Amino acid sequence: MTLDANKSVPYKTASTTFAVKTNHGGTLSVADDNSTATCSISGTTVTISNIGSINVGTTVKVTVTCAATTNYKQATATFSLTFTKINGSGSVTMADWTYGGTASNPSPSSSTNGTSNVSYKYKGRGSTSYTESTTKPTNAGTYTITATFATTTNYNAVTATADFTINKANGYVNLSASSGRVRYGTSSKTFTVSSHHGGTLSVSDNHGTATSSISGTTVTIGSLGGLSAGANESVCPTITVTVKSAATTNYKEASATYVLKVVDDVAPTGSISVNNTSTMKNGKKAVKTRNITLAITYSDAGSSVDKMAVFEQTSNVNSILENPSTSKSFTLSTGDGEKTVYLVLRDTWGNMTAIPTN
């Protein structure tokens, strides 16, 4: 008796057949050595069933018996069935993250090969240059991860890929100050970039006369000398300088602003004298009446004088401020003797001359 040649079938094959090619004419019967598989014969065709769950590496042996006849003794032959691995399936995902944050980990899934033995490789994608490596990237960019699920008893190794992105972090620019003031007539003002994310630094301003430039981390605002302070802070020249740090591999472009005001912080100047006909006594002017007329002069280089106060004694100069005048009638305090008359001036910026303490 002869049979078809031994054969192999892929794992998960439900059933297979082979043929009894020749025999001496006796009754044919079959039996197998596997508790899971079943075998049957119809004519000369043998069917092996229930083999879909039998693992690779197992051999199912089927014995075919041809019974004795008048002229022939019983004969047997054996057929061997083995199994081959099949391709599995798998997938992987990788969540995006932001540079400087917590890196994501791969998330593999495979119902065939499992996830206990998975290896990973990473490679740059698009404009990102990153040679394939088992090391997870750290710089911002676009990448592809390849997951390899190791071969198992019944499945060949399988690979899966996924794209992910490491996003650029927000850039930063920190300045030594966010604002400043300079007195009218000052030619320039400097401030520094105390820290930034490492991009190329550049500056710009919103003023038609002032200029801005940067050297290293020092920013200079120039051409200020010709700017007047104006009447008060609400109308004074205000220069806004924007400092930018350009985008880098890992950081987005960032900027910070510095606001400079050209101000008047100098008190007015002036003088006061008695216009009345007077005589000199002990080197000082002497008058014979309490009612006198004062000659007043005043000026302010940065803005203009808007208030004055004239007094001998006062506890609250602000309460006696009046509009400035070059001449003022004034009544001296009663009694003979030395009298001192004070003049206090205030400009539109609020700068005041020194207020006497007595």
Secondary structure, DSSP 4 states (H G I P E B T S, - for coil): -EEPPPEEEETT---EEEEEEE--SPPEEEEES-SS-EEEEETTEEEEES-TTPPTT--EEEEEEE---SS---EEEEEEEEEE-EE---EEE---EETTSPPP--EEE-TTT-SSSEEEEEEE-TT-----BSSPP-SSEEEEEEEEEPP-SSEE-EEEEEEEEEEPBP--EEES-SEEEEETT---EEEEEEEE-SPPEEEEES-SS-EEEEETTEEEEE--TT----SSGGGS-EEEEEEEE---SSB--EEEEEEEEEE-----EEEEEE-S--EEETTEEE-S-SEEEEEEEEE-SSS-EEEEEEESS-S-GGGG-B---SEEEEEPPSSSS----EEEEEETT--BPPPP--
